[in-house]
Amino acid sequence: MAGGWTRDGAVQDQIDASIQDELARLKARKSPVGESLTHCAECDEEIPEKRRIAIPGVKLCIDCQQERDGAFKARAGINRRGSKDSQLK
């Protein structure tokens, strides 16, 4: 694959680096710890026993967790290529 002035394989190296960065970010996420709550910390709805067993340390019911997961969190994009087009913007 032609990459302009880059060496062979540089584009794939950029893709691999982006994947490694995302994996590191996901691994750094905190997972629930401690005792599971019997009722949701936000809406006080009962958390099903099967959910408490499946996810030790769970603090939210399914609905509140889905709402929190669906919230948009902006992350800074990294332009590894540094093309002319991106520098002109």
PDB file of N, CA, C and O in Angstrom, chain B, residues numbered from 101:
ATOM      1  N   MET B 101       0.843  -1.173   0.000  1.00  0.00           N
ATOM      2  CA  MET B 101       0.000   0.000   0.000  1.00  0.00           C
ATOM      3  C   MET B 101       0.889   1.237   0.000  1.00  0.00           C
ATOM      4  O   MET B 101       1.805   1.357   0.813  1.00  0.00           O
ATOM      5  N   ALA B 102       0.616   2.131  -0.895  1.00  0.00           N
ATOM      6  CA  ALA B 102       1.425   3.344  -1.010  1.00  0.00           C
ATOM      7  C   ALA B 102       1.096   4.292   0.129  1.00  0.00           C
ATOM      8  O   ALA B 102      -0.074   4.507   0.447  1.00  0.00           O
ATOM      9  N   GLY B 103       2.118   4.853   0.738  1.00  0.00           N
ATOM     10  CA  GLY B 103       1.913   5.757   1.857  1.00  0.00           C
ATOM     11  C   GLY B 103       2.613   7.083   1.670  1.00  0.00           C
ATOM     12  O   GLY B 103       2.932   7.750   2.654  1.00  0.00           O
ATOM     13  N   GLY B 104       2.860   7.485   0.443  1.00  0.00           N
ATOM     14  CA  GLY B 104       3.540   8.757   0.213  1.00  0.00           C
ATOM     15  C   GLY B 104       5.008   8.648   0.560  1.00  0.00           C
ATOM     16  O   GLY B 104       5.717   7.798   0.021  1.00  0.00           O
ATOM     17  N   TRP B 105       5.470   9.504   1.459  1.00  0.00           N
ATOM     18  CA  TRP B 105       6.878   9.542   1.835  1.00  0.00           C
ATOM     19  C   TRP B 105       7.201   8.611   2.995  1.00  0.00           C
ATOM     20  O   TRP B 105       8.346   8.544   3.442  1.00  0.00           O
ATOM     21  N   THR B 106       6.204   7.900   3.478  1.00  0.00           N
ATOM     22  CA  THR B 106       6.454   7.011   4.620  1.00  0.00           C
ATOM     23  C   THR B 106       7.108   5.721   4.174  1.00  0.00           C
ATOM     24  O   THR B 106       7.028   5.329   3.010  1.00  0.00           O
ATOM     25  N   ARG B 107       7.751   5.075   5.117  1.00  0.00           N
ATOM     26  CA  ARG B 107       8.382   3.792   4.811  1.00  0.00           C
ATOM     27  C   ARG B 107       7.304   2.721   4.699  1.00  0.00           C
ATOM     28  O   ARG B 107       6.173   2.933   5.136  1.00  0.00           O
ATOM     29  N   ASP B 108       7.640   1.587   4.126  1.00  0.00           N
ATOM     30  CA  ASP B 108       6.694   0.483   4.013  1.00  0.00           C
ATOM     31  C   ASP B 108       6.280   0.013   5.401  1.00  0.00           C
ATOM     32  O   ASP B 108       7.122  -0.176   6.279  1.00  0.00           O
ATOM     33  N   GLY B 109       4.997  -0.171   5.588  1.00  0.00           N
ATOM     34  CA  GLY B 109       4.488  -0.655   6.864  1.00  0.00           C
ATOM     35  C   GLY B 109       4.170   0.431   7.870  1.00  0.00           C
ATOM     36  O   GLY B 109       3.676   0.125   8.955  1.00  0.00           O
ATOM     37  N   ALA B 110       4.433   1.691   7.551  1.00  0.00           N
ATOM     38  CA  ALA B 110       4.198   2.772   8.508  1.00  0.00           C
ATOM     39  C   ALA B 110       2.712   2.949   8.804  1.00  0.00           C
ATOM     40  O   ALA B 110       2.340   3.240   9.941  1.00  0.00           O
ATOM     41  N   VAL B 111       1.866   2.777   7.804  1.00  0.00           N
ATOM     42  CA  VAL B 111       0.429   2.932   8.005  1.00  0.00           C
ATOM     43  C   VAL B 111      -0.074   1.841   8.951  1.00  0.00           C
ATOM     44  O   VAL B 111      -0.871   2.108   9.850  1.00  0.00           O
ATOM     45  N   GLN B 112       0.397   0.618   8.743  1.00  0.00           N
ATOM     46  CA  GLN B 112      -0.012  -0.474   9.629  1.00  0.00           C
ATOM     47  C   GLN B 112       0.496  -0.240  11.049  1.00  0.00           C
ATOM     48  O   GLN B 112      -0.188  -0.583  12.013  1.00  0.00           O
ATOM     49  N   ASP B 113       1.681   0.337  11.187  1.00  0.00           N
ATOM     50  CA  ASP B 113       2.217   0.664  12.515  1.00  0.00           C
ATOM     51  C   ASP B 113       1.316   1.681  13.220  1.00  0.00           C
ATOM     52  O   ASP B 113       1.100   1.586  14.429  1.00  0.00           O
ATOM     53  N   GLN B 114       0.791   2.650  12.470  1.00  0.00           N
ATOM     54  CA  GLN B 114      -0.116   3.640  13.036  1.00  0.00           C
ATOM     55  C   GLN B 114      -1.408   2.986  13.506  1.00  0.00           C
ATOM     56  O   GLN B 114      -1.917   3.306  14.580  1.00  0.00           O
ATOM     57  N   ILE B 115      -1.932   2.081  12.709  1.00  0.00           N
ATOM     58  CA  ILE B 115      -3.158   1.368  13.076  1.00  0.00           C
ATOM     59  C   ILE B 115      -2.914   0.535  14.327  1.00  0.00           C
ATOM     60  O   ILE B 115      -3.731   0.547  15.248  1.00  0.00           O
ATOM     61  N   ASP B 116      -1.800  -0.186  14.369  1.00  0.00           N
ATOM     62  CA  ASP B 116      -1.465  -1.007  15.537  1.00  0.00           C
ATOM     63  C   ASP B 116      -1.307  -0.154  16.788  1.00  0.00           C
ATOM     64  O   ASP B 116      -1.754  -0.545  17.866  1.00  0.00           O
ATOM     65  N   ALA B 117      -0.676   1.008  16.653  1.00  0.00           N
ATOM     66  CA  ALA B 117      -0.492   1.897  17.802  1.00  0.00           C
ATOM     67  C   ALA B 117      -1.833   2.416  18.306  1.00  0.00           C
ATOM     68  O   ALA B 117      -2.033   2.529  19.515  1.00  0.00           O
ATOM     69  N   SER B 118      -2.747   2.732  17.405  1.00  0.00           N
ATOM     70  CA  SER B 118      -4.074   3.200  17.809  1.00  0.00           C
ATOM     71  C   SER B 118      -4.824   2.108  18.563  1.00  0.00           C
ATOM     72  O   SER B 118      -5.487   2.379  19.564  1.00  0.00           O
ATOM     73  N   ILE B 119      -4.718   0.885  18.083  1.00  0.00           N
ATOM     74  CA  ILE B 119      -5.383  -0.245  18.746  1.00  0.00           C
ATOM     75  C   ILE B 119      -4.790  -0.463  20.131  1.00  0.00           C
ATOM     76  O   ILE B 119      -5.530  -0.687  21.089  1.00  0.00           O
ATOM     77  N   GLN B 120      -3.472  -0.401  20.252  1.00  0.00           N
ATOM     78  CA  GLN B 120      -2.822  -0.590  21.557  1.00  0.00           C
ATOM     79  C   GLN B 120      -3.233   0.515  22.532  1.00  0.00           C
ATOM     80  O   GLN B 120      -3.454   0.246  23.713  1.00  0.00           O
ATOM     81  N   ASP B 121      -3.335   1.738  22.053  1.00  0.00           N
ATOM     82  CA  ASP B 121      -3.770   2.846  22.910  1.00  0.00           C
ATOM     83  C   ASP B 121      -5.184   2.611  23.438  1.00  0.00           C
ATOM     84  O   ASP B 121      -5.455   2.831  24.619  1.00  0.00           O
ATOM     85  N   GLU B 122      -6.078   2.166  22.565  1.00  0.00           N
ATOM     86  CA  GLU B 122      -7.462   1.922  22.971  1.00  0.00           C
ATOM     87  C   GLU B 122      -7.549   0.753  23.948  1.00  0.00           C
ATOM     88  O   GLU B 122      -8.312   0.811  24.913  1.00  0.00           O
ATOM     89  N   LEU B 123      -6.776  -0.307  23.710  1.00  0.00           N
ATOM     90  CA  LEU B 123      -6.763  -1.437  24.642  1.00  0.00           C
ATOM     91  C   LEU B 123      -6.245  -1.014  26.016  1.00  0.00           C
ATOM     92  O   LEU B 123      -6.789  -1.430  27.039  1.00  0.00           O
ATOM     93  N   ALA B 124      -5.212  -0.203  26.041  1.00  0.00           N
ATOM     94  CA  ALA B 124      -4.678   0.279  27.311  1.00  0.00           C
ATOM     95  C   ALA B 124      -5.710   1.133  28.039  1.00  0.00           C
ATOM     96  O   ALA B 124      -5.832   1.055  29.261  1.00  0.00           O
ATOM     97  N   ARG B 125      -6.451   1.944  27.293  1.00  0.00           N
ATOM     98  CA  ARG B 125      -7.495   2.767  27.911  1.00  0.00           C
ATOM     99  C   ARG B 125      -8.593   1.905  28.513  1.00  0.00           C
ATOM    100  O   ARG B 125      -9.082   2.191  29.606  1.00  0.00           O
ATOM    101  N   LEU B 126      -8.986   0.841  27.798  1.00  0.00           N
ATOM    102  CA  LEU B 126     -10.030  -0.046  28.305  1.00  0.00           C
ATOM    103  C   LEU B 126      -9.570  -0.813  29.538  1.00  0.00           C
ATOM    104  O   LEU B 126     -10.345  -1.008  30.474  1.00  0.00           O
ATOM    105  N   LYS B 127      -8.319  -1.247  29.542  1.00  0.00           N
ATOM    106  CA  LYS B 127      -7.791  -1.978  30.696  1.00  0.00           C
ATOM    107  C   LYS B 127      -7.672  -1.085  31.919  1.00  0.00           C
ATOM    108  O   LYS B 127      -7.739  -1.571  33.048  1.00  0.00           O
ATOM    109  N   ALA B 128      -7.497   0.211  31.712  1.00  0.00           N
ATOM    110  CA  ALA B 128      -7.345   1.148  32.817  1.00  0.00           C
ATOM    111  C   ALA B 128      -8.683   1.496  33.471  1.00  0.00           C
ATOM    112  O   ALA B 128      -8.709   2.070  34.560  1.00  0.00           O
ATOM    113  N   ARG B 129      -9.782   1.156  32.819  1.00  0.00           N
ATOM    114  CA  ARG B 129     -11.098   1.440  33.399  1.00  0.00           C
ATOM    115  C   ARG B 129     -11.265   0.696  34.703  1.00  0.00           C
ATOM    116  O   ARG B 129     -10.850  -0.456  34.838  1.00  0.00           O
ATOM    117  N   LYS B 130     -11.867   1.358  35.647  1.00  0.00           N
ATOM    118  CA  LYS B 130     -12.089   0.741  36.944  1.00  0.00           C
ATOM    119  C   LYS B 130     -13.275  -0.200  36.881  1.00  0.00           C
ATOM    120  O   LYS B 130     -14.323   0.151  36.339  1.00  0.00           O
ATOM    121  N   SER B 131     -13.119  -1.383  37.429  1.00  0.00           N
ATOM    122  CA  SER B 131     -14.226  -2.312  37.520  1.00  0.00           C
ATOM    123  C   SER B 131     -14.782  -2.250  38.941  1.00  0.00           C
ATOM    124  O   SER B 131     -14.070  -1.869  39.871  1.00  0.00           O
ATOM    125  N   PRO B 132     -16.036  -2.619  39.110  1.00  0.00           N
ATOM    126  CA  PRO B 132     -16.629  -2.545  40.445  1.00  0.00           C
ATOM    127  C   PRO B 132     -15.855  -3.417  41.440  1.00  0.00           C
ATOM    128  O   PRO B 132     -15.395  -4.507  41.099  1.00  0.00           O
ATOM    129  N   VAL B 133     -15.722  -2.930  42.650  1.00  0.00           N
ATOM    130  CA  VAL B 133     -15.058  -3.686  43.706  1.00  0.00           C
ATOM    131  C   VAL B 133     -15.914  -3.653  44.957  1.00  0.00           C
ATOM    132  O   VAL B 133     -16.769  -2.779  45.107  1.00  0.00           O
ATOM    133  N   GLY B 134     -15.694  -4.580  45.835  1.00  0.00           N
ATOM    134  CA  GLY B 134     -16.413  -4.604  47.097  1.00  0.00           C
ATOM    135  C   GLY B 134     -17.719  -5.374  46.996  1.00  0.00           C
ATOM    136  O   GLY B 134     -17.943  -6.150  46.067  1.00  0.00           O
ATOM    137  N   GLU B 135     -18.553  -5.136  47.961  1.00  0.00           N
ATOM    138  CA  GLU B 135     -19.831  -5.825  48.068  1.00  0.00           C
ATOM    139  C   GLU B 135     -20.858  -5.213  47.102  1.00  0.00           C
ATOM    140  O   GLU B 135     -20.947  -3.993  46.968  1.00  0.00           O
ATOM    141  N   SER B 136     -21.627  -6.078  46.438  1.00  0.00           N
ATOM    142  CA  SER B 136     -22.692  -5.594  45.558  1.00  0.00           C
ATOM    143  C   SER B 136     -23.820  -5.001  46.396  1.00  0.00           C
ATOM    144  O   SER B 136     -24.131  -5.494  47.480  1.00  0.00           O
ATOM    145  N   LEU B 137     -24.418  -3.951  45.883  1.00  0.00           N
ATOM    146  CA  LEU B 137     -25.576  -3.362  46.560  1.00  0.00           C
ATOM    147  C   LEU B 137     -26.829  -4.155  46.203  1.00  0.00           C
ATOM    148  O   LEU B 137     -26.912  -4.734  45.120  1.00  0.00           O
ATOM    149  N   THR B 138     -27.788  -4.182  47.097  1.00  0.00           N
ATOM    150  CA  THR B 138     -29.056  -4.860  46.804  1.00  0.00           C
ATOM    151  C   THR B 138     -30.006  -3.931  46.059  1.00  0.00           C
ATOM    152  O   THR B 138     -30.909  -4.385  45.357  1.00  0.00           O
ATOM    153  N   HIS B 139     -29.793  -2.614  46.218  1.00  0.00           N
ATOM    154  CA  HIS B 139     -30.621  -1.628  45.531  1.00  0.00           C
ATOM    155  C   HIS B 139     -29.714  -0.628  44.814  1.00  0.00           C
ATOM    156  O   HIS B 139     -28.619  -0.314  45.279  1.00  0.00           O
ATOM    157  N   CYS B 140     -30.192  -0.141  43.681  1.00  0.00           N
ATOM    158  CA  CYS B 140     -29.423   0.770  42.833  1.00  0.00           C
ATOM    159  C   CYS B 140     -29.043   2.042  43.590  1.00  0.00           C
ATOM    160  O   CYS B 140     -29.849   2.603  44.332  1.00  0.00           O
ATOM    161  N   ALA B 141     -27.810   2.483  43.392  1.00  0.00           N
ATOM    162  CA  ALA B 141     -27.312   3.684  44.060  1.00  0.00           C
ATOM    163  C   ALA B 141     -27.949   4.951  43.504  1.00  0.00           C
ATOM    164  O   ALA B 141     -27.919   5.991  44.163  1.00  0.00           O
ATOM    165  N   GLU B 142     -28.523   4.889  42.310  1.00  0.00           N
ATOM    166  CA  GLU B 142     -29.116   6.092  41.713  1.00  0.00           C
ATOM    167  C   GLU B 142     -30.628   6.151  41.846  1.00  0.00           C
ATOM    168  O   GLU B 142     -31.179   7.179  42.240  1.00  0.00           O
ATOM    169  N   CYS B 143     -31.308   5.047  41.519  1.00  0.00           N
ATOM    170  CA  CYS B 143     -32.777   5.092  41.503  1.00  0.00           C
ATOM    171  C   CYS B 143     -33.425   4.271  42.617  1.00  0.00           C
ATOM    172  O   CYS B 143     -34.649   4.282  42.751  1.00  0.00           O
ATOM    173  N   ASP B 144     -32.640   3.572  43.404  1.00  0.00           N
ATOM    174  CA  ASP B 144     -33.096   2.757  44.531  1.00  0.00           C
ATOM    175  C   ASP B 144     -33.966   1.569  44.107  1.00  0.00           C
ATOM    176  O   ASP B 144     -34.683   1.000  44.930  1.00  0.00           O
ATOM    177  N   GLU B 145     -33.902   1.196  42.830  1.00  0.00           N
ATOM    178  CA  GLU B 145     -34.610   0.006  42.366  1.00  0.00           C
ATOM    179  C   GLU B 145     -33.787  -1.228  42.752  1.00  0.00           C
ATOM    180  O   GLU B 145     -32.558  -1.170  42.799  1.00  0.00           O
ATOM    181  N   GLU B 146     -34.465  -2.332  43.025  1.00  0.00           N
ATOM    182  CA  GLU B 146     -33.763  -3.551  43.434  1.00  0.00           C
ATOM    183  C   GLU B 146     -32.911  -4.086  42.278  1.00  0.00           C
ATOM    184  O   GLU B 146     -33.356  -4.134  41.131  1.00  0.00           O
ATOM    185  N   ILE B 147     -31.686  -4.483  42.604  1.00  0.00           N
ATOM    186  CA  ILE B 147     -30.784  -5.082  41.615  1.00  0.00           C
ATOM    187  C   ILE B 147     -31.004  -6.588  41.666  1.00  0.00           C
ATOM    188  O   ILE B 147     -30.889  -7.187  42.735  1.00  0.00           O
ATOM    189  N   PRO B 148     -31.321  -7.222  40.518  1.00  0.00           N
ATOM    190  CA  PRO B 148     -31.572  -8.662  40.515  1.00  0.00           C
ATOM    191  C   PRO B 148     -30.379  -9.456  41.058  1.00  0.00           C
ATOM    192  O   PRO B 148     -29.223  -9.094  40.840  1.00  0.00           O
ATOM    193  N   GLU B 149     -30.684 -10.538  41.766  1.00  0.00           N
ATOM    194  CA  GLU B 149     -29.642 -11.363  42.378  1.00  0.00           C
ATOM    195  C   GLU B 149     -28.680 -11.927  41.341  1.00  0.00           C
ATOM    196  O   GLU B 149     -27.477 -12.000  41.591  1.00  0.00           O
ATOM    197  N   LYS B 150     -29.191 -12.326  40.186  1.00  0.00           N
ATOM    198  CA  LYS B 150     -28.320 -12.874  39.139  1.00  0.00           C
ATOM    199  C   LYS B 150     -27.317 -11.832  38.654  1.00  0.00           C
ATOM    200  O   LYS B 150     -26.179 -12.178  38.336  1.00  0.00           O
ATOM    201  N   ARG B 151     -27.716 -10.576  38.594  1.00  0.00           N
ATOM    202  CA  ARG B 151     -26.788  -9.509  38.193  1.00  0.00           C
ATOM    203  C   ARG B 151     -25.716  -9.314  39.267  1.00  0.00           C
ATOM    204  O   ARG B 151     -24.542  -9.121  38.949  1.00  0.00           O
ATOM    205  N   ARG B 152     -26.121  -9.366  40.540  1.00  0.00           N
ATOM    206  CA  ARG B 152     -25.156  -9.202  41.632  1.00  0.00           C
ATOM    207  C   ARG B 152     -24.137 -10.341  41.654  1.00  0.00           C
ATOM    208  O   ARG B 152     -22.978 -10.136  42.014  1.00  0.00           O
ATOM    209  N   ILE B 153     -24.570 -11.535  41.270  1.00  0.00           N
ATOM    210  CA  ILE B 153     -23.658 -12.688  41.222  1.00  0.00           C
ATOM    211  C   ILE B 153     -22.732 -12.580  40.016  1.00  0.00           C
ATOM    212  O   ILE B 153     -21.538 -12.861  40.113  1.00  0.00           O
ATOM    213  N   ALA B 154     -23.295 -12.170  38.875  1.00  0.00           N
ATOM    214  CA  ALA B 154     -22.513 -12.093  37.630  1.00  0.00           C
ATOM    215  C   ALA B 154     -21.468 -10.984  37.676  1.00  0.00           C
ATOM    216  O   ALA B 154     -20.379 -11.137  37.122  1.00  0.00           O
ATOM    217  N   ILE B 155     -21.787  -9.873  38.329  1.00  0.00           N
ATOM    218  CA  ILE B 155     -20.872  -8.724  38.377  1.00  0.00           C
ATOM    219  C   ILE B 155     -20.635  -8.360  39.846  1.00  0.00           C
ATOM    220  O   ILE B 155     -21.361  -7.536  40.401  1.00  0.00           O
ATOM    221  N   PRO B 156     -19.635  -8.962  40.474  1.00  0.00           N
ATOM    222  CA  PRO B 156     -19.363  -8.633  41.875  1.00  0.00           C
ATOM    223  C   PRO B 156     -19.049  -7.145  42.042  1.00  0.00           C
ATOM    224  O   PRO B 156     -18.282  -6.569  41.270  1.00  0.00           O
ATOM    225  N   GLY B 157     -19.644  -6.544  43.047  1.00  0.00           N
ATOM    226  CA  GLY B 157     -19.401  -5.127  43.314  1.00  0.00           C
ATOM    227  C   GLY B 157     -20.304  -4.189  42.539  1.00  0.00           C
ATOM    228  O   GLY B 157     -20.058  -2.983  42.523  1.00  0.00           O
ATOM    229  N   VAL B 158     -21.336  -4.702  41.901  1.00  0.00           N
ATOM    230  CA  VAL B 158     -22.222  -3.870  41.091  1.00  0.00           C
ATOM    231  C   VAL B 158     -22.988  -2.890  41.978  1.00  0.00           C
ATOM    232  O   VAL B 158     -23.444  -3.246  43.064  1.00  0.00           O
ATOM    233  N   LYS B 159     -23.121  -1.665  41.506  1.00  0.00           N
ATOM    234  CA  LYS B 159     -23.780  -0.611  42.281  1.00  0.00           C
ATOM    235  C   LYS B 159     -25.027  -0.057  41.602  1.00  0.00           C
ATOM    236  O   LYS B 159     -25.828   0.620  42.247  1.00  0.00           O
ATOM    237  N   LEU B 160     -25.208  -0.335  40.296  1.00  0.00           N
ATOM    238  CA  LEU B 160     -26.321   0.231  39.536  1.00  0.00           C
ATOM    239  C   LEU B 160     -27.208  -0.855  38.951  1.00  0.00           C
ATOM    240  O   LEU B 160     -26.747  -1.955  38.647  1.00  0.00           O
ATOM    241  N   CYS B 161     -28.495  -0.531  38.796  1.00  0.00           N
ATOM    242  CA  CYS B 161     -29.403  -1.446  38.102  1.00  0.00           C
ATOM    243  C   CYS B 161     -29.096  -1.396  36.607  1.00  0.00           C
ATOM    244  O   CYS B 161     -28.321  -0.555  36.151  1.00  0.00           O
ATOM    245  N   ILE B 162     -29.697  -2.283  35.867  1.00  0.00           N
ATOM    246  CA  ILE B 162     -29.423  -2.382  34.428  1.00  0.00           C
ATOM    247  C   ILE B 162     -29.788  -1.087  33.707  1.00  0.00           C
ATOM    248  O   ILE B 162     -29.016  -0.610  32.875  1.00  0.00           O
ATOM    249  N   ASP B 163     -30.941  -0.515  34.010  1.00  0.00           N
ATOM    250  CA  ASP B 163     -31.381   0.710  33.323  1.00  0.00           C
ATOM    251  C   ASP B 163     -30.430   1.875  33.579  1.00  0.00           C
ATOM    252  O   ASP B 163     -30.062   2.590  32.647  1.00  0.00           O
ATOM    253  N   CYS B 164     -30.034   2.069  34.821  1.00  0.00           N
ATOM    254  CA  CYS B 164     -29.118   3.175  35.139  1.00  0.00           C
ATOM    255  C   CYS B 164     -27.738   2.941  34.527  1.00  0.00           C
ATOM    256  O   CYS B 164     -27.086   3.886  34.083  1.00  0.00           O
ATOM    257  N   GLN B 165     -27.292   1.682  34.501  1.00  0.00           N
ATOM    258  CA  GLN B 165     -25.991   1.379  33.903  1.00  0.00           C
ATOM    259  C   GLN B 165     -26.020   1.630  32.401  1.00  0.00           C
ATOM    260  O   GLN B 165     -25.060   2.168  31.849  1.00  0.00           O
ATOM    261  N   GLN B 166     -27.109   1.250  31.728  1.00  0.00           N
ATOM    262  CA  GLN B 166     -27.227   1.498  30.291  1.00  0.00           C
ATOM    263  C   GLN B 166     -27.255   2.991  30.004  1.00  0.00           C
ATOM    264  O   GLN B 166     -26.660   3.446  29.028  1.00  0.00           O
ATOM    265  N   GLU B 167     -27.939   3.752  30.841  1.00  0.00           N
ATOM    266  CA  GLU B 167     -27.988   5.199  30.659  1.00  0.00           C
ATOM    267  C   GLU B 167     -26.592   5.802  30.814  1.00  0.00           C
ATOM    268  O   GLU B 167     -26.195   6.674  30.042  1.00  0.00           O
ATOM    269  N   ARG B 168     -25.860   5.335  31.809  1.00  0.00           N
ATOM    270  CA  ARG B 168     -24.506   5.847  32.036  1.00  0.00           C
ATOM    271  C   ARG B 168     -23.569   5.437  30.900  1.00  0.00           C
ATOM    272  O   ARG B 168     -22.744   6.240  30.463  1.00  0.00           O
ATOM    273  N   ASP B 169     -23.685   4.205  30.421  1.00  0.00           N
ATOM    274  CA  ASP B 169     -22.831   3.740  29.327  1.00  0.00           C
ATOM    275  C   ASP B 169     -23.126   4.476  28.030  1.00  0.00           C
ATOM    276  O   ASP B 169     -22.232   4.666  27.205  1.00  0.00           O
ATOM    277  N   GLY B 170     -24.366   4.890  27.844  1.00  0.00           N
ATOM    278  CA  GLY B 170     -24.759   5.570  26.618  1.00  0.00           C
ATOM    279  C   GLY B 170     -24.376   7.038  26.599  1.00  0.00           C
ATOM    280  O   GLY B 170     -24.440   7.680  25.551  1.00  0.00           O
ATOM    281  N   ALA B 171     -23.980   7.578  27.738  1.00  0.00           N
ATOM    282  CA  ALA B 171     -23.596   8.994  27.794  1.00  0.00           C
ATOM    283  C   ALA B 171     -22.332   9.218  26.976  1.00  0.00           C
ATOM    284  O   ALA B 171     -21.382   8.440  27.058  1.00  0.00           O
ATOM    285  N   PHE B 172     -22.330  10.285  26.189  1.00  0.00           N
ATOM    286  CA  PHE B 172     -21.202  10.582  25.310  1.00  0.00           C
ATOM    287  C   PHE B 172     -20.032  11.115  26.118  1.00  0.00           C
ATOM    288  O   PHE B 172     -20.196  12.025  26.931  1.00  0.00           O
ATOM    289  N   LYS B 173     -18.866  10.558  25.901  1.00  0.00           N
ATOM    290  CA  LYS B 173     -17.648  11.038  26.543  1.00  0.00           C
ATOM    291  C   LYS B 173     -16.643  11.348  25.444  1.00  0.00           C
ATOM    292  O   LYS B 173     -16.131  10.446  24.781  1.00  0.00           O
ATOM    293  N   ALA B 174     -16.371  12.623  25.264  1.00  0.00           N
ATOM    294  CA  ALA B 174     -15.448  13.041  24.207  1.00  0.00           C
ATOM    295  C   ALA B 174     -14.025  12.668  24.570  1.00  0.00           C
ATOM    296  O   ALA B 174     -13.595  12.839  25.711  1.00  0.00           O
ATOM    297  N   ARG B 175     -13.302  12.158  23.591  1.00  0.00           N
ATOM    298  CA  ARG B 175     -11.886  11.846  23.763  1.00  0.00           C
ATOM    299  C   ARG B 175     -11.123  12.591  22.693  1.00  0.00           C
ATOM    300  O   ARG B 175     -11.619  12.796  21.585  1.00  0.00           O
ATOM    301  N   ALA B 176      -9.938  12.984  23.025  1.00  0.00           N
ATOM    302  CA  ALA B 176      -9.106  13.700  22.065  1.00  0.00           C
ATOM    303  C   ALA B 176      -8.657  12.744  20.975  1.00  0.00           C
ATOM    304  O   ALA B 176      -8.165  11.653  21.263  1.00  0.00           O
ATOM    305  N   GLY B 177      -8.824  13.146  19.739  1.00  0.00           N
ATOM    306  CA  GLY B 177      -8.358  12.336  18.623  1.00  0.00           C
ATOM    307  C   GLY B 177      -6.886  12.598  18.364  1.00  0.00           C
ATOM    308  O   GLY B 177      -6.403  13.716  18.548  1.00  0.00           O
ATOM    309  N   ILE B 178      -6.199  11.598  17.951  1.00  0.00           N
ATOM    310  CA  ILE B 178      -4.776  11.743  17.672  1.00  0.00           C
ATOM    311  C   ILE B 178      -4.570  11.532  16.187  1.00  0.00           C
ATOM    312  O   ILE B 178      -4.947  10.498  15.636  1.00  0.00           O
ATOM    313  N   ASN B 179      -3.972  12.515  15.545  1.00  0.00           N
ATOM    314  CA  ASN B 179      -3.662  12.405  14.131  1.00  0.00           C
ATOM    315  C   ASN B 179      -2.220  11.914  14.020  1.00  0.00           C
ATOM    316  O   ASN B 179      -1.279  12.707  14.041  1.00  0.00           O
ATOM    317  N   ARG B 180      -2.062  10.613  13.904  1.00  0.00           N
ATOM    318  CA  ARG B 180      -0.718  10.041  13.845  1.00  0.00           C
ATOM    319  C   ARG B 180      -0.060  10.291  12.486  1.00  0.00           C
ATOM    320  O   ARG B 180       1.165  10.340  12.373  1.00  0.00           O
ATOM    321  N   ARG B 181      -0.883  10.446  11.477  1.00  0.00           N
ATOM    322  CA  ARG B 181      -0.316  10.582  10.126  1.00  0.00           C
ATOM    323  C   ARG B 181       0.261  11.966   9.902  1.00  0.00           C
ATOM    324  O   ARG B 181       1.319  12.094   9.284  1.00  0.00           O
ATOM    325  N   GLY B 182      -0.400  13.002  10.384  1.00  0.00           N
ATOM    326  CA  GLY B 182       0.106  14.370  10.214  1.00  0.00           C
ATOM    327  C   GLY B 182       0.107  14.797   8.762  1.00  0.00           C
ATOM    328  O   GLY B 182       1.060  15.426   8.302  1.00  0.00           O
ATOM    329  N   SER B 183      -0.957  14.462   8.025  1.00  0.00           N
ATOM    330  CA  SER B 183      -1.013  14.808   6.613  1.00  0.00           C
ATOM    331  C   SER B 183      -1.200  16.309   6.428  1.00  0.00           C
ATOM    332  O   SER B 183      -1.596  17.009   7.359  1.00  0.00           O
ATOM    333  N   LYS B 184      -0.914  16.800   5.226  1.00  0.00           N
ATOM    334  CA  LYS B 184      -1.074  18.211   4.924  1.00  0.00           C
ATOM    335  C   LYS B 184      -2.515  18.657   5.152  1.00  0.00           C
ATOM    336  O   LYS B 184      -2.760  19.738   5.688  1.00  0.00           O
ATOM    337  N   ASP B 185      -3.464  17.823   4.743  1.00  0.00           N
ATOM    338  CA  ASP B 185      -4.860  18.199   4.875  1.00  0.00           C
ATOM    339  C   ASP B 185      -5.233  18.483   6.333  1.00  0.00           C
ATOM    340  O   ASP B 185      -5.947  19.444   6.618  1.00  0.00           O
ATOM    341  N   SER B 186      -4.753  17.656   7.238  1.00  0.00           N
ATOM    342  CA  SER B 186      -5.104  17.846   8.643  1.00  0.00           C
ATOM    343  C   SER B 186      -4.375  19.060   9.224  1.00  0.00           C
ATOM    344  O   SER B 186      -4.867  19.670  10.173  1.00  0.00           O
ATOM    345  N   GLN B 187      -3.247  19.412   8.687  1.00  0.00           N
ATOM    346  CA  GLN B 187      -2.493  20.548   9.209  1.00  0.00           C
ATOM    347  C   GLN B 187      -3.088  21.872   8.722  1.00  0.00           C
ATOM    348  O   GLN B 187      -2.871  22.911   9.345  1.00  0.00           O
ATOM    349  N   LEU B 188      -3.824  21.844   7.630  1.00  0.00           N
ATOM    350  CA  LEU B 188      -4.418  23.053   7.082  1.00  0.00           C
ATOM    351  C   LEU B 188      -5.687  23.448   7.802  1.00  0.00           C
ATOM    352  O   LEU B 188      -6.110  24.600   7.711  1.00  0.00           O
ATOM    353  N   LYS B 189      -6.310  22.518   8.520  1.00  0.00           N
ATOM    354  CA  LYS B 189      -7.580  22.799   9.177  1.00  0.00           C
ATOM    355  C   LYS B 189      -7.388  23.600  10.428  1.00  0.00           C
ATOM    356  O   LYS B 189      -8.361  23.925  11.108  1.00  0.00           O
TER     357      LYS B 189
END
